[in-house]
Amino acid sequence: MSRSGRRPPGRAGPPSGEAWGIVGTLVAGCGFWGLVGYGVDRLLGTGVVFLPVGVIVGMGGALYLVIYRFGRHY
């Protein structure tokens, strides 16, 4: 890849900036909603019930955002 961030002709795949954006979105979604689930568990004293629910909801939301944001390029 050149310094301008453009792909050379004939190279397939997303530029590395978009790849890191996808990874960051997935990690942030799982992390944020996982923390929300952890906080709900702490407030309600339910052990570890809402933490996995939060992580799953975060992954689903992050996947939706990745497909919506980055999917229209290809």
Secondary structure per residue as TSV (DSSP state, phi and psi in degrees):
chain	resnum	aa	ss	phi	psi
A	1	M	-	360.0	141.6
A	2	S	-	-81.6	171.8
A	3	R	T	-66.5	-23.8
A	4	S	T	-75.5	-8.0
A	5	G	S	88.5	2.2
A	6	R	-	-90.8	148.8
A	7	R	-	-79.7	142.4
A	8	P	-	-65.9	152.0
A	9	P	T	-58.6	139.2
A	10	G	T	91.1	-6.5
A	11	R	-	-92.7	130.9
A	12	A	-	-94.1	160.4
A	13	G	S	101.1	161.4
A	14	P	-	-75.4	152.0
A	15	P	-	-62.2	154.4
A	16	S	H	-63.1	-28.8
A	17	G	H	-62.7	-39.8
A	18	E	H	-69.4	-37.2
A	19	A	H	-62.6	-43.3
A	20	W	H	-68.5	-31.2
A	21	G	H	-64.5	-39.8
A	22	I	H	-65.3	-47.5
A	23	V	H	-61.6	-44.0
A	24	G	H	-63.0	-39.6
A	25	T	H	-64.3	-43.3
A	26	L	H	-65.5	-43.8
A	27	V	H	-66.9	-43.0
A	28	A	H	-65.2	-39.8
A	29	G	H	-63.1	-47.3
A	30	C	H	-64.7	-42.5
A	31	G	H	-66.2	-47.5
A	32	F	H	-63.8	-52.4
A	33	W	H	-71.8	-26.3
A	34	G	H	-64.7	-40.7
A	35	L	H	-67.4	-36.4
A	36	V	H	-62.2	-45.5
A	37	G	H	-61.8	-39.7
A	38	Y	H	-62.7	-42.7
A	39	G	H	-63.7	-39.8
A	40	V	H	-64.9	-40.9
A	41	D	H	-60.1	-42.5
A	42	R	H	-66.0	-42.1
A	43	L	H	-66.5	-40.3
A	44	L	H	-90.9	-12.3
A	45	G	T	66.4	37.2
A	46	T	-	-96.3	10.3
A	47	G	S	78.9	-123.4
A	48	V	S	-122.0	70.7
A	49	V	S	-106.3	-50.1
A	50	F	H	-86.2	-16.4
A	51	L	H	-60.4	-53.3
A	52	P	H	-65.1	-32.2
A	53	V	H	-63.8	-43.2
A	54	G	H	-63.0	-40.4
A	55	V	H	-65.4	-42.0
A	56	I	H	-66.7	-43.0
A	57	V	H	-63.3	-41.5
A	58	G	H	-63.1	-40.5
A	59	M	H	-66.5	-41.9
A	60	G	H	-63.2	-45.4
A	61	G	H	-64.7	-39.8
A	62	A	H	-67.3	-39.8
A	63	L	H	-62.4	-40.9
A	64	Y	H	-60.4	-46.2
A	65	L	H	-63.9	-39.1
A	66	V	H	-64.4	-44.8
A	67	I	H	-65.6	-41.0
A	68	Y	H	-68.3	-43.8
A	69	R	H	-80.7	-45.4
A	70	F	H	-102.1	-15.2
A	71	G	G	-73.3	-23.7
A	72	R	G	-79.2	-7.3
A	73	H	G	-77.7	-22.7
A	74	Y	-	-116.1	360.0
